[in-house]
Amino acid sequence: MHVRDLTQYLAELSENNNRAWFVMNKPRYDILRAEFLELVIRLIADISKFDPAIAGCNPKKALFRINRDMRFSHDKSPYKTTFSAAITASGLKKPSQGGGPAYYFHIDAGGTLLIAGGEYMPPADRLRAIRQHVIADASGFGKLLKNKKLMAAYGGLQTEGQLTRPPKGFDADAPHIEYIKLKNFIVWKEQPLKKMLSDALETEVLTGFNDAYPLVSWLRQVKTEY
């Protein structure tokens, strides 16, 4: 995969986010998209070595479309300026579809690589089940928070959107109450691509996913209903 070509294309797209430019540069997009798909195919094969549940993930369905959903957005730019993929055991990307925990990464127009693992903005019933599982498996969740590989790589779970008070139905003295206040159960990290070559990029993403595996594995234990 030509990392420099991809970031250059995304940078140009961000400055010319319109259908005319996109159509004119469609051959470039098609080549880059095919290369990105090949990367995801290899990642699925390698992830399966430490997480066999991923083996059946359809790589084509793991890729996100470049077209933006503009129906409810003030920003009417038609295209995303990232190449991204979410690799899940279910093969479903979106939490609203019951996709479950995912390995996610994207490359953006600024030349930044984001690597993540877990569940971002799960629907209400799923979020409640995760919170209840934090209590039901307080010991296991405590061990997860002490996982050296996970914490060294990511520093801890993301606290974006964390509630200031316990959610309805949860006591303030419940185990791990600060984590029960989370709306996301995910870790992520960002780093500049700079002059990173394809092999280094692939290794970096795979290592990040391996480090996130303990969280993904714990989340798979969560029953949808309690």
VENMOHU-V514365 format. One record per residue. RES is the residue in one small letter. PSI is psi in radians with two decimals (NA if undefined). NEAR is the number of other ideal C-beta (glycine too) atoms within 8 Angstrom. D_LAST is the distance of its C-alpha to the last C-alpha in whole Angstrom. Layout:
[[RES/PSI/NEAR/D_LAST] [RES/PSI/NEAR/D_LAST]]
This chain:
[[m/2.31/10/44] [h/1.64/8/47] [v/-0.76/12/45] [r/-0.71/7/48] [d/-0.69/9/48] [l/-0.84/14/45] [t/-0.61/12/45] [q/-0.76/8/48] [y/-0.79/12/47] [l/-0.65/14/44] [a/-0.74/11/46] [e/-0.67/10/49] [l/-0.67/14/46] [s/-0.48/9/45] [e/-0.27/6/48] [n/0.97/7/49] [n/1.35/10/46] [n/2.81/7/47] [r/-0.68/6/47] [a/-0.82/6/51] [w/-0.74/11/50] [f/-0.80/12/47] [v/-0.72/7/49] [m/-0.57/6/52] [n/0.32/11/50] [k/-0.70/8/48] [p/-0.69/6/50] [r/-0.80/9/49] [y/-0.78/11/45] [d/-0.72/8/45] [i/-0.81/8/46] [l/-0.69/13/44] [r/-0.72/11/41] [a/-0.69/8/42] [e/-0.69/11/42] [f/-0.70/13/39] [l/-0.73/11/38] [e/-0.67/9/39] [l/-0.80/12/38] [v/-0.67/13/34] [i/-0.80/9/35] [r/-0.68/9/37] [l/-0.74/15/34] [i/-0.76/14/31] [a/-0.72/8/33] [d/-0.66/8/34] [i/-0.65/14/30] [s/-0.35/10/29] [k/-0.55/6/31] [f/-0.22/6/29] [d/1.43/11/26] [p/-0.39/5/26] [a/-0.34/7/23] [i/-0.25/13/25] [a/-0.58/7/28] [g/0.08/7/27] [c/2.27/12/27] [n/1.99/7/30] [p/-0.60/11/32] [k/-0.64/6/33] [k/-0.30/9/30] [a/-0.44/14/29] [l/2.44/12/32] [f/2.54/9/32] [r/2.63/5/34] [i/-0.33/8/37] [n/2.33/7/37] [r/2.58/9/35] [d/1.86/6/34] [m/0.05/9/36] [r/-0.68/4/35] [f/0.40/4/33] [s/2.48/8/35] [h/-0.46/3/38] [d/1.99/6/39] [k/0.31/6/41] [s/2.23/7/41] [p/-0.30/10/41] [y/2.55/10/40] [k/2.65/9/37] [t/0.64/9/39] [t/2.69/10/37] [f/2.19/11/37] [s/2.77/11/33] [a/2.56/14/30] [a/2.07/11/27] [i/2.07/14/26] [t/2.78/15/23] [a/-0.58/11/22] [s/-0.36/7/21] [g/-0.04/9/24] [l/2.32/10/22] [k/-0.72/10/24] [k/2.34/6/22] [p/-0.60/11/18] [s/-0.35/5/18] [q/0.04/7/19] [g/0.53/9/16] [g/-0.47/11/18] [g/-2.98/11/16] [p/2.53/11/18] [a/2.72/15/22] [y/2.15/14/25] [y/2.51/14/27] [f/2.69/13/31] [h/2.78/10/34] [i/2.27/14/37] [d/3.09/10/39] [a/-0.37/10/42] [g/0.05/5/43] [g/0.56/10/43] [t/2.40/10/39] [l/2.19/14/37] [l/2.30/11/33] [i/2.33/14/31] [a/2.82/14/27] [g/2.44/17/24] [g/-2.59/15/20] [e/2.15/14/18] [y/2.15/10/20] [m/0.96/6/19] [p/2.65/10/16] [p/2.86/7/15] [a/-0.79/5/13] [d/-0.66/8/10] [r/-0.72/13/10] [l/-0.74/10/12] [r/-0.70/11/9] [a/-0.69/13/6] [i/-0.78/13/10] [r/-0.69/11/10] [q/-0.57/9/8] [h/-0.51/13/8] [v/-0.70/13/12] [i/-0.80/12/12] [a/-0.56/7/10] [d/0.88/10/13] [a/-0.67/10/15] [s/-0.80/6/18] [g/-0.67/9/17] [f/-0.66/14/17] [g/-0.69/10/20] [k/-0.65/8/22] [l/-0.75/11/21] [l/-0.29/11/23] [k/0.07/7/26] [n/2.04/9/26] [k/-0.75/6/30] [k/-0.77/9/30] [l/-0.83/13/27] [m/-0.64/11/28] [a/-0.64/7/32] [a/-0.67/12/32] [y/-0.28/12/29] [g/-0.27/6/30] [g/3.06/7/26] [l/2.55/13/23] [q/2.45/9/25] [t/0.24/6/24] [e/2.20/6/25] [g/0.20/7/24] [q/2.39/9/23] [l/2.66/9/22] [t/-0.39/4/24] [r/2.79/6/22] [p/2.48/10/18] [p/2.77/10/16] [k/2.30/3/16] [g/0.00/4/13] [f/2.30/11/14] [d/2.59/6/17] [a/-0.40/7/20] [d/0.27/4/20] [a/2.62/10/17] [p/2.42/8/17] [h/0.71/12/18] [i/-0.59/12/18] [e/-0.53/6/21] [y/-0.50/10/18] [i/-0.42/13/15] [k/-0.17/11/18] [l/2.58/12/19] [k/-0.27/8/18] [n/2.54/13/19] [f/1.41/10/18] [i/2.65/12/21] [v/2.57/15/25] [w/2.82/11/28] [k/2.67/11/32] [e/2.62/7/35] [q/2.62/7/38] [p/2.46/6/42] [l/-0.65/12/43] [k/-2.08/5/46] [k/0.51/5/48] [m/2.26/9/45] [l/2.93/7/46] [s/-0.79/9/44] [d/-0.72/6/43] [a/-0.69/8/43] [l/-0.84/14/40] [e/-0.74/12/38] [t/-0.73/8/38] [e/-0.79/12/37] [v/-0.80/12/34] [l/-0.74/11/33] [t/-0.73/9/33] [g/-0.69/13/31] [f/-0.70/15/28] [n/-0.71/10/29] [d/-0.52/12/29] [a/-0.15/17/25] [y/-0.72/11/24] [p/-0.67/10/22] [l/-0.79/16/20] [v/-0.77/14/19] [s/-0.75/9/19] [w/-0.73/12/16] [l/-0.52/13/14] [r/-0.34/10/14] [q/-0.23/9/12] [v/2.17/10/9] [k/2.49/7/7] [t/-0.61/7/7] [e/2.45/5/4] [y/NA/7/0]]
